[in-house]
Amino acid sequence: MSRGNLALKNNMEQSLPIRVVRGHKCLASYSSKVYAYDGLYKVVQYWAEKGVAGFTVFKYRLKRLPGQPQLVTNRVHFIRRKGHKAQSVLPGLVCEDISHGQENIPIPVTNVIDDPPLAPEGFTYVKSIQVASNIKIPPNGPGCNCEEGCTNPKTCSCAERNGSDFPYVSRNGGRLIEAMGVVFECGPNCGCGPKCINRTSTREMKHRLEVYRTLEKGWAVRSWDYILPGSPVCEYVGVLKRSDELDNVSGNDYIFEIDCLETIDGIGGRERRMHNVSLPRSHANRKDAKKSESVPEFCIDAGSSGNVARFINHSCEPNLLFQCILNSHHDPRLARVVLFAADNIAPLQELTYDYGYALDSVVGPDGKTKKLPCYCGAACCRKRLY
């Protein structure tokens, strides 16, 4: 015996566990495979047999160690099926489509944690941003004069606003090149058509998502498909409100601050993303006058109305990033917020983004600082969400 065979034999004799990773075919992956971690096993037996070519082949019997998360291998095989017939046999299925047909792809909900298993309650699924009655959305801004699709950054006025280049590459339906302070997409007054690469974030959802129950983090979201870096996943949808008019904000964990201006300048500990974007003069002047402020003027409240994005959890080492996008009006205070893949994301891996809370930044109704532990499990975990 030598190499891998000898190692497995030694593992058995020394009672050392081994990690098992299984490979599955996946045409969307660069390597044409996707790998699923199946946990720790122990080698309980090995023996030698003659192979079909006449050589000696060593075989091993493995037993999975108890107390580990449920196996995902069967689910990897499951997601290769298609349609509602496959969904009907999804383990723990409590809702076939949480969007109730609003999305172009059904979003099932599974719960194998609770007994009896329940579906999410207390909110209404909406596909697009709802605007509070006291907020007026600016009129549509000027567009480019491109025909059919935008291809020349030197002649496209939308590309000029993005620093004289397009923010997306035209691979796999459009992928964000890098995170920016704000992305100017083509809008209603542009001459290009709906297939223009600079309309990437406004297209229908293209990945099969699932909302599922976790043991410590409540509800979570994962994809059944392989997601490439820079691919749009979903928009953060809810009710557009003024930040200073929120009620019971300390008990609402579904508020997303539209911090486009603050991100451009790196205010309040945010990672600075300028990238030579061209802001309208009125907002550029306002940005310079309020550099000391770190609280955005507007936010998206998904507490009572929202989409699948409201179930995406925080991680100190996320695989998603958020991007502020303007495609109709050009007011960065009211930008859309879209989540993009920050890395290669394998099927069934939980989707996460960094909520961006500063420690000790949340105060309860009693005036005391609230503390919430973080269960993201990342190696660089800060141990607290806020």
Kinemage of the C-alpha trace (Angstrom):
@kinemage 1
@onewidth
@group {chain A} dominant
@subgroup {mainchain}
@vectorlist {calphas} color= white
{ca met a 1} P 0.000 0.000 0.000
{ca ser a 2} L 1.119 3.574 -0.683
{ca arg a 3} L -0.101 7.166 -0.874
{ca gly a 4} L -3.903 7.541 -0.540
{ca asn a 5} L -4.544 3.871 0.182
{ca leu a 6} L -1.968 3.823 2.954
{ca ala a 7} L -3.344 7.077 4.380
{ca leu a 8} L -6.871 5.646 4.625
{ca lys a 9} L -5.532 2.483 6.259
{ca asn a 10} L -3.637 4.582 8.824
{ca asn a 11} L -6.750 6.676 9.472
{ca met a 12} L -8.658 3.514 10.335
{ca glu a 13} L -5.972 2.129 12.605
{ca gln a 14} L -5.483 5.451 14.419
{ca ser a 15} L -9.234 6.252 14.548
{ca leu a 16} L -8.720 9.569 12.746
{ca pro a 17} L -11.710 11.072 10.895
{ca ile a 18} L -11.515 12.070 7.236
{ca arg a 19} L -13.317 14.812 5.316
{ca val a 20} L -15.459 13.697 2.386
{ca val a 21} L -16.055 15.970 -0.619
{ca arg a 22} L -18.196 14.696 -3.488
{ca gly a 23} L -18.007 15.968 -7.085
{ca his a 24} L -20.969 16.414 -9.409
{ca lys a 25} L -21.215 17.456 -13.039
{ca cys a 26} L -22.089 21.141 -13.549
{ca leu a 27} L -21.810 22.681 -17.021
{ca ala a 28} L -22.037 26.233 -15.596
{ca ser a 29} L -18.822 25.743 -13.610
{ca tyr a 30} L -15.432 26.575 -15.111
{ca ser a 31} L -14.265 23.031 -14.279
{ca ser a 32} L -17.562 21.434 -15.426
{ca lys a 33} L -17.939 20.145 -11.861
{ca val a 34} L -19.282 21.365 -8.543
{ca tyr a 35} L -18.184 19.966 -5.200
{ca ala a 36} L -20.296 19.394 -2.078
{ca tyr a 37} L -18.762 18.911 1.373
{ca asp a 38} L -20.387 15.911 3.057
{ca gly a 39} L -18.722 16.092 6.456
{ca leu a 40} L -16.498 13.905 8.648
{ca tyr a 41} L -16.351 10.124 8.283
{ca lys a 42} L -14.377 7.308 9.877
{ca val a 43} L -12.917 4.349 8.010
{ca val a 44} L -14.427 1.206 9.517
{ca gln a 45} L -13.153 -1.465 7.111
{ca tyr a 46} L -10.903 -2.013 4.085
{ca trp a 47} L -10.169 -4.956 1.804
{ca ala a 48} L -8.433 -5.808 -1.469
{ca glu a 49} L -10.059 -7.045 -4.695
{ca lys a 50} L -8.965 -7.743 -8.250
{ca gly a 51} L -10.053 -4.975 -10.608
{ca val a 52} L -11.373 -5.451 -14.158
{ca ala a 53} L -7.857 -4.834 -15.536
{ca gly a 54} L -6.362 -7.472 -13.248
{ca phe a 55} L -4.763 -5.056 -10.785
{ca thr a 56} L -5.321 -5.108 -7.030
{ca val a 57} L -7.860 -2.491 -5.922
{ca phe a 58} L -8.310 -1.456 -2.290
{ca lys a 59} L -11.829 -0.641 -1.164
{ca tyr a 60} L -13.018 1.098 1.995
{ca arg a 61} L -16.213 1.300 4.000
{ca leu a 62} L -16.868 4.713 5.570
{ca lys a 63} L -19.307 5.672 8.326
{ca arg a 64} L -20.439 9.252 8.834
{ca leu a 65} L -19.822 10.681 12.298
{ca pro a 66} L -22.955 11.691 14.237
{ca gly a 67} L -23.914 15.224 15.251
{ca gln a 68} L -23.255 16.872 11.865
{ca pro a 69} L -25.537 18.931 9.596
{ca gln a 70} L -27.816 17.019 7.264
{ca leu a 71} L -26.239 15.643 4.091
{ca val a 72} L -26.577 17.839 0.994
{ca thr a 73} L -25.522 15.285 -1.625
{ca asn a 74} L -29.076 14.115 -2.305
{ca arg a 75} L -30.141 17.742 -2.671
{ca val a 76} L -27.350 18.315 -5.217
{ca his a 77} L -28.812 15.494 -7.293
{ca phe a 78} L -32.322 16.872 -6.691
{ca ile a 79} L -31.618 20.348 -8.045
{ca arg a 80} L -30.629 18.899 -11.418
{ca arg a 81} L -34.303 18.053 -11.935
{ca lys a 82} L -36.562 20.739 -13.349
{ca gly a 83} L -40.108 22.024 -12.907
{ca his a 84} L -42.852 21.751 -10.301
{ca lys a 85} L -42.724 17.946 -10.274
{ca ala a 86} L -39.272 18.092 -8.694
{ca gln a 87} L -40.344 20.776 -6.210
{ca ser a 88} L -43.196 18.628 -4.935
{ca val a 89} L -40.693 16.127 -3.478
{ca leu a 90} L -38.344 18.721 -1.979
{ca pro a 91} L -37.688 17.687 1.666
{ca gly a 92} L -39.409 19.959 4.183
{ca leu a 93} L -41.352 21.876 1.526
{ca val a 94} L -43.776 24.309 3.204
{ca cys a 95} L -44.414 26.673 0.283
{ca glu a 96} L -43.971 25.983 -3.439
{ca asp a 97} L -43.429 29.643 -4.333
{ca ile a 98} L -43.116 32.403 -1.763
{ca ser a 99} L -43.511 34.998 -4.537
{ca his a 100} L -46.928 33.536 -5.488
{ca gly a 101} L -46.093 33.694 -9.184
{ca gln a 102} L -44.694 37.230 -9.193
{ca glu a 103} L -41.159 36.091 -10.055
{ca asn a 104} L -40.397 34.352 -13.349
{ca ile a 105} L -38.852 31.439 -11.393
{ca pro a 106} L -40.680 29.900 -8.376
{ca ile a 107} L -38.926 30.360 -5.013
{ca pro a 108} L -39.734 27.370 -2.765
{ca val a 109} L -39.520 27.475 1.030
{ca thr a 110} L -38.287 24.493 3.064
{ca asn a 111} L -38.262 23.903 6.808
{ca val a 112} L -36.767 20.751 8.323
{ca ile a 113} L -35.993 22.499 11.624
{ca asp a 114} L -39.334 23.373 13.217
{ca asp a 115} L -41.935 20.888 14.388
{ca pro a 116} L -44.482 21.412 12.974
{ca pro a 117} L -42.733 23.041 9.990
{ca leu a 118} L -44.030 26.531 9.248
{ca ala a 119} L -43.567 29.016 6.410
{ca pro a 120} L -42.508 32.667 6.896
{ca glu a 121} L -45.334 34.898 8.078
{ca gly a 122} L -46.025 38.550 8.735
{ca phe a 123} L -45.025 40.072 5.399
{ca thr a 124} L -46.365 40.605 1.881
{ca tyr a 125} L -44.222 39.578 -1.085
{ca val a 126} L -43.681 42.435 -3.566
{ca lys a 127} L -41.521 42.332 -6.671
{ca ser a 128} L -40.760 46.045 -7.021
{ca ile a 129} L -40.058 48.996 -4.748
{ca gln a 130} L -43.086 50.534 -3.027
{ca val a 131} L -42.843 54.275 -2.361
{ca ala a 132} L -44.105 55.930 0.818
{ca ser a 133} L -46.806 58.544 0.210
{ca asn a 134} L -44.641 61.466 1.362
{ca ile a 135} L -41.781 60.721 -1.071
{ca lys a 136} L -41.734 62.073 -4.603
{ca ile a 137} L -39.642 60.192 -7.136
{ca pro a 138} L -37.750 62.507 -9.515
{ca pro a 139} L -38.690 62.492 -13.218
{ca asn a 140} L -36.805 60.268 -15.629
{ca gly a 141} L -33.381 61.636 -16.515
{ca pro a 142} L -31.899 62.073 -19.979
{ca gly a 143} L -30.795 58.937 -21.797
{ca cys a 144} L -28.279 57.904 -24.418
{ca asn a 145} L -28.828 57.978 -28.174
{ca cys a 146} L -27.508 54.466 -28.823
{ca glu a 147} L -29.499 52.167 -31.105
{ca glu a 148} L -30.395 48.563 -30.230
{ca gly a 149} L -27.541 48.130 -27.727
{ca cys a 150} L -24.794 50.248 -26.172
{ca thr a 151} L -21.405 49.126 -27.489
{ca asn a 152} L -19.200 52.215 -27.759
{ca pro a 153} L -18.287 53.838 -24.413
{ca lys a 154} L -16.917 56.893 -26.242
{ca thr a 155} L -20.316 57.830 -27.707
{ca cys a 156} L -22.696 56.507 -25.008
{ca ser a 157} L -23.697 59.175 -22.474
{ca cys a 158} L -24.577 56.488 -19.900
{ca ala a 159} L -21.059 55.062 -20.158
{ca glu a 160} L -19.695 58.583 -19.712
{ca arg a 161} L -21.508 58.847 -16.366
{ca asn a 162} L -19.814 55.587 -15.311
{ca gly a 163} L -16.324 56.988 -15.863
{ca ser a 164} L -16.357 56.584 -19.668
{ca asp a 165} L -16.790 52.827 -19.591
{ca phe a 166} L -19.522 50.212 -19.187
{ca pro a 167} L -19.866 48.657 -15.712
{ca tyr a 168} L -20.699 45.208 -17.110
{ca val a 169} L -19.086 42.617 -19.334
{ca ser a 170} L -21.398 40.893 -21.798
{ca arg a 171} L -20.659 37.358 -20.599
{ca asn a 172} L -23.313 35.049 -19.151
{ca gly a 173} L -26.061 37.633 -19.546
{ca gly a 174} L -24.060 40.484 -18.024
{ca arg a 175} L -21.680 40.579 -15.049
{ca leu a 176} L -20.528 43.505 -12.913
{ca ile a 177} L -16.814 44.172 -13.386
{ca glu a 178} L -16.245 45.731 -9.961
{ca ala a 179} L -18.177 47.404 -7.147
{ca met a 180} L -18.719 51.132 -7.727
{ca gly a 181} L -20.112 54.036 -5.746
{ca val a 182} L -23.081 54.061 -8.104
{ca val a 183} L -23.823 52.459 -11.469
{ca phe a 184} L -25.691 54.425 -14.122
{ca glu a 185} L -27.721 52.011 -16.219
{ca cys a 186} L -29.706 52.779 -19.332
{ca gly a 187} L -33.278 53.824 -18.630
{ca pro a 188} L -36.655 54.738 -20.163
{ca asn a 189} L -35.289 57.667 -22.198
{ca cys a 190} L -32.410 55.707 -23.752
{ca gly a 191} L -32.495 54.682 -27.385
{ca cys a 192} L -31.107 51.182 -26.790
{ca gly a 193} L -33.347 48.153 -26.453
{ca pro a 194} L -34.082 45.802 -23.528
{ca lys a 195} L -31.184 43.493 -24.481
{ca cys a 196} L -28.602 46.225 -23.908
{ca ile a 197} L -25.795 45.055 -21.616
{ca asn a 198} L -26.180 48.257 -19.574
{ca arg a 199} L -29.623 47.090 -18.384
{ca thr a 200} L -28.307 43.988 -16.622
{ca ser a 201} L -29.886 44.581 -13.203
{ca thr a 202} L -33.401 45.175 -14.559
{ca arg a 203} L -33.767 41.743 -16.143
{ca glu a 204} L -35.772 38.889 -14.674
{ca met a 205} L -34.238 36.637 -12.033
{ca lys a 206} L -32.075 33.951 -13.662
{ca his a 207} L -31.010 31.775 -10.701
{ca arg a 208} L -33.188 29.262 -8.892
{ca leu a 209} L -33.332 30.368 -5.265
{ca glu a 210} L -34.662 28.640 -2.160
{ca val a 211} L -35.632 30.093 1.217
{ca tyr a 212} L -34.848 27.618 3.989
{ca arg a 213} L -34.914 27.445 7.784
{ca thr a 214} L -31.665 27.280 9.773
{ca leu a 215} L -31.018 26.226 13.346
{ca glu a 216} L -29.488 29.483 14.648
{ca lys a 217} L -29.994 32.172 11.995
{ca gly a 218} L -33.710 31.902 11.252
{ca trp a 219} L -34.519 31.968 7.548
{ca ala a 220} L -31.796 31.941 4.912
{ca val a 221} L -31.415 31.840 1.117
{ca arg a 222} L -29.382 29.557 -1.155
{ca ser a 223} L -29.158 29.006 -4.882
{ca trp a 224} L -29.691 25.734 -6.722
{ca asp a 225} L -27.487 27.000 -9.544
{ca tyr a 226} L -23.808 27.855 -9.851
{ca ile a 227} L -23.438 31.667 -9.689
{ca leu a 228} L -20.502 33.340 -11.400
{ca pro a 229} L -18.742 36.412 -9.931
{ca gly a 230} L -20.444 39.681 -10.839
{ca ser a 231} L -23.768 38.041 -11.692
{ca pro a 232} L -26.878 39.849 -10.406
{ca val a 233} L -28.802 37.769 -7.865
{ca cys a 234} L -31.732 39.946 -6.770
{ca glu a 235} L -32.735 43.483 -5.859
{ca tyr a 236} L -33.425 44.490 -2.263
{ca val a 237} L -37.115 45.369 -2.412
{ca gly a 238} L -39.372 46.929 0.190
{ca val a 239} L -40.979 50.290 1.008
{ca leu a 240} L -38.912 53.385 0.226
{ca lys a 241} L -39.020 55.645 3.298
{ca arg a 242} L -37.253 58.543 4.954
{ca ser a 243} L -34.799 57.283 7.548
{ca asp a 244} L -35.909 59.785 10.189
{ca glu a 245} L -39.548 58.670 9.948
{ca leu a 246} L -39.092 54.986 10.765
{ca asp a 247} L -41.217 53.569 13.579
{ca asn a 248} L -39.787 51.027 16.046
{ca val a 249} L -36.542 50.856 14.095
{ca ser a 250} L -34.802 48.938 16.907
{ca gly a 251} L -37.116 45.961 16.381
{ca asn a 252} L -36.935 45.937 12.587
{ca asp a 253} L -34.054 43.923 11.126
{ca tyr a 254} L -35.150 44.443 7.510
{ca ile a 255} L -34.035 48.036 6.919
{ca phe a 256} L -31.477 48.743 4.201
{ca glu a 257} L -30.002 52.247 4.213
{ca ile a 258} L -29.450 53.705 0.742
{ca asp a 259} L -25.943 54.917 1.485
{ca cys a 260} L -24.858 55.670 -2.076
{ca leu a 261} L -23.419 59.121 -1.322
{ca glu a 262} L -21.852 57.925 1.925
{ca thr a 263} L -20.195 54.965 0.156
{ca ile a 264} L -18.749 57.184 -2.568
{ca asp a 265} L -16.956 59.209 0.106
{ca gly a 266} L -16.261 56.385 2.589
{ca ile a 267} L -18.207 58.108 5.376
{ca gly a 268} L -19.023 56.293 8.623
{ca gly a 269} L -16.507 53.497 8.162
{ca arg a 270} L -17.846 52.462 4.752
{ca glu a 271} L -15.514 51.155 2.087
{ca arg a 272} L -14.939 54.001 -0.356
{ca arg a 273} L -16.130 53.324 -3.920
{ca met a 274} L -15.630 56.326 -6.169
{ca his a 275} L -14.467 54.953 -9.553
{ca asn a 276} L -14.771 58.367 -11.284
{ca val a 277} L -18.555 58.283 -11.525
{ca ser a 278} L -20.178 61.500 -12.697
{ca leu a 279} L -22.764 62.730 -10.171
{ca pro a 280} L -25.248 65.472 -11.087
{ca arg a 281} L -23.922 68.842 -9.924
{ca ser a 282} L -26.679 69.365 -7.334
{ca his a 283} L -25.840 66.121 -5.540
{ca ala a 284} L -22.090 66.614 -5.839
{ca asn a 285} L -22.432 69.947 -4.044
{ca arg a 286} L -24.696 68.432 -1.418
{ca lys a 287} L -22.216 65.567 -0.868
{ca asp a 288} L -19.386 68.016 -0.180
{ca ala a 289} L -21.541 69.988 2.255
{ca lys a 290} L -22.502 66.925 4.340
{ca lys a 291} L -19.334 64.864 4.505
{ca ser a 292} L -19.638 64.645 8.297
{ca glu a 293} L -23.035 62.902 8.171
{ca ser a 294} L -23.072 59.099 8.141
{ca val a 295} L -26.836 58.416 8.280
{ca pro a 296} L -28.418 58.191 4.809
{ca glu a 297} L -31.524 60.251 4.152
{ca phe a 298} L -33.575 57.378 2.696
{ca cys a 299} L -33.891 53.644 3.301
{ca ile a 300} L -35.738 50.534 2.109
{ca asp a 301} L -37.964 48.926 4.746
{ca ala a 302} L -38.692 45.244 3.978
{ca gly a 303} L -40.263 44.515 7.363
{ca ser a 304} L -43.886 44.226 6.192
{ca ser a 305} L -43.389 44.186 2.410
{ca gly a 306} L -40.391 42.760 0.600
{ca asn a 307} L -38.971 40.100 -1.698
{ca val a 308} L -36.572 37.173 -1.333
{ca ala a 309} L -33.681 39.514 -0.445
{ca arg a 310} L -35.172 40.157 3.021
{ca phe a 311} L -34.248 36.574 3.985
{ca ile a 312} L -30.552 36.838 3.026
{ca asn a 313} L -28.402 36.698 6.157
{ca his a 314} L -25.323 38.610 7.232
{ca ser a 315} L -21.812 37.195 7.053
{ca cys a 316} L -18.490 38.673 8.104
{ca glu a 317} L -17.083 36.958 4.992
{ca pro a 318} L -19.945 37.366 2.475
{ca asn a 319} L -20.291 35.987 -1.039
{ca leu a 320} L -22.562 38.836 -2.211
{ca leu a 321} L -22.018 42.587 -2.497
{ca phe a 322} L -24.601 45.329 -2.811
{ca gln a 323} L -24.513 47.878 -5.604
{ca cys a 324} L -26.438 51.172 -5.807
{ca ile a 325} L -27.932 51.585 -9.289
{ca leu a 326} L -29.635 54.490 -11.087
{ca asn a 327} L -31.516 53.729 -14.290
{ca ser a 328} L -34.537 56.053 -14.477
{ca his a 329} L -33.850 59.197 -12.418
{ca his a 330} L -30.341 60.250 -11.377
{ca asp a 331} L -30.839 60.997 -7.663
{ca pro a 332} L -28.306 58.820 -5.759
{ca arg a 333} L -30.228 59.277 -2.502
{ca leu a 334} L -33.035 57.154 -4.016
{ca ala a 335} L -30.911 54.581 -5.831
{ca arg a 336} L -31.970 50.981 -6.296
{ca val a 337} L -29.985 48.409 -4.298
{ca val a 338} L -29.038 45.210 -6.153
{ca leu a 339} L -27.097 42.238 -4.789
{ca phe a 340} L -24.366 40.749 -6.998
{ca ala a 341} L -22.151 37.691 -6.558
{ca ala a 342} L -18.773 38.698 -5.113
{ca asp a 343} L -17.215 35.302 -5.837
{ca asn a 344} L -17.938 31.924 -7.407
{ca ile a 345} L -20.924 30.532 -5.499
{ca ala a 346} L -21.513 26.792 -5.632
{ca pro a 347} L -25.035 25.335 -5.560
{ca leu a 348} L -26.591 25.087 -2.066
{ca gln a 349} L -24.081 27.498 -0.531
{ca glu a 350} L -25.880 30.056 1.636
{ca leu a 351} L -26.091 33.521 0.086
{ca thr a 352} L -24.876 36.286 2.414
{ca tyr a 353} L -23.811 39.918 2.428
{ca asp a 354} L -22.247 42.158 5.058
{ca tyr a 355} L -24.964 44.143 6.856
{ca gly a 356} L -22.347 46.767 7.670
{ca tyr a 357} L -23.366 47.424 11.278
{ca ala a 358} L -20.833 49.179 13.492
{ca leu a 359} L -20.500 47.606 16.936
{ca asp a 360} L -22.612 49.324 19.616
{ca ser a 361} L -24.473 51.300 16.927
{ca val a 362} L -27.991 49.979 17.688
{ca val a 363} L -29.903 51.451 20.631
{ca gly a 364} L -33.111 49.929 22.003
{ca pro a 365} L -36.313 51.747 23.084
{ca asp a 366} L -34.936 51.873 26.647
{ca gly a 367} L -31.889 53.820 25.486
{ca lys a 368} L -29.515 50.935 26.100
{ca thr a 369} L -27.107 49.613 23.483
{ca lys a 370} L -28.331 46.391 21.897
{ca lys a 371} L -25.978 43.490 21.222
{ca leu a 372} L -26.717 40.651 18.813
{ca pro a 373} L -24.365 37.663 18.412
{ca cys a 374} L -23.207 36.690 14.927
{ca tyr a 375} L -23.541 33.049 13.834
{ca cys a 376} L -22.076 33.372 10.337
{ca gly a 377} L -19.300 30.868 11.121
{ca ala a 378} L -16.667 32.692 9.053
{ca ala a 379} L -13.030 32.427 10.092
{ca cys a 380} L -12.924 36.216 10.447
{ca cys a 381} L -16.264 36.456 12.276
{ca arg a 382} L -16.581 39.544 14.492
{ca lys a 383} L -18.729 37.465 16.922
{ca arg a 384} L -21.336 40.239 17.018
{ca leu a 385} L -23.667 41.599 14.357
{ca tyr a 386} L -23.975 44.918 16.232
